[in-house]
Amino acid sequence: QVQLVQSGAEVKKPGASVKVSCKASGYTFTSYDINWVRQATGQGLEWMGWMNPNSGNTGYAQKFQGRVTMTRNTSISTAYMELSSLRSEDTAVYYCARVRSGYSLYWGQGTLVTVSS
Amino acid sequence: EIVLTQSPGTLSLSPGERATLSCRASQSVSSSYLAWYQQKPGQAPRLLIYGASSRATGIPDRFSGSGSGTDFTLTISRLEPEDFAVYYCQQYGSSPFTFGGGTKVEIK
């Protein structure tokens, strides 16, 4: 069965970077794009960007341009999302999701990133 | 960027009642590339509808989606206890693939 398993919760200081991983199983990793979506506590969903695991091509929401980097390691079927220059407003649960034709049927369990001094 | 506005913000209904949720786009969503998700506390979103009206695998037929262009609707024909949750629409026709702000369906 398709599974996306994300790395554990992180606590970071303002100005630091965080790198969240998303390990895929149950399908061919390079066949489907990966989206990253975040959700601040009690707030809605926010699309951050996408990555094509086959080519490594990416597309980021303008809000995150210059601060986010999405990469992958195809040998271990893992996608990564790195967010730099963290501020308190980046405190959120970060999700990876497998994309098919733009929508996401399969989601990771989420990774809580807390930014606090 | 396409802005999606969901209404109402909160819908208070009883089990067995019909729920009608609206998602309005600031510009036309190409090819009806609109999805609906359900989210419960502490859980990842669950895909309900894609392509504006196609039910995802395993989704009960009490959930239906309709609409095109800038106006989309999610209808739950008869609310079951497990349907009380927050619902989001998302457009994936034009990057950035934005989400609406959500509609909470709560028990009256």
Contacts between the chains, C-beta under 8 A, distances in Angstrom:
chain1	res1	chain2	res2	distance
A	35	B	97	7.3
A	37	B	45	7.9
A	37	B	99	7.7
A	44	B	88	6.6
A	44	B	99	6.0
A	44	B	100	7.4
A	44	B	101	5.0
A	44	B	102	4.8
A	45	B	37	7.6
A	45	B	39	7.7
A	45	B	45	6.6
A	45	B	88	5.5
A	45	B	90	7.5
A	45	B	99	4.3
A	45	B	102	7.6
A	46	B	99	6.8
A	47	B	90	7.3
A	47	B	96	5.6
A	47	B	97	4.8
A	47	B	98	6.1
A	47	B	99	6.2
A	49	B	96	7.9
A	50	B	95	8.0
A	50	B	97	7.6
A	59	B	95	5.6
A	61	B	95	7.9
A	61	B	96	4.2
A	62	B	1	7.6
A	62	B	96	7.0
A	95	B	44	5.8
A	95	B	45	7.7
A	97	B	44	7.9
A	97	B	45	8.0
A	101	B	50	7.5
A	101	B	92	7.7
A	102	B	33	5.6
A	102	B	35	7.7
A	102	B	92	3.0
A	102	B	93	7.3
A	102	B	97	6.6
A	103	B	33	8.0
A	103	B	35	4.2
A	103	B	47	6.2
A	103	B	50	4.3
A	103	B	51	8.0
A	103	B	90	7.2
A	103	B	92	5.7
A	104	B	35	7.8
A	104	B	45	7.6
A	104	B	47	6.3
A	105	B	47	4.9
A	105	B	56	6.1
A	105	B	57	7.5
A	107	B	44	3.8
A	107	B	45	6.2
A	107	B	46	7.9
A	108	B	44	6.8
A	109	B	44	6.3
A	110	B	44	5.8
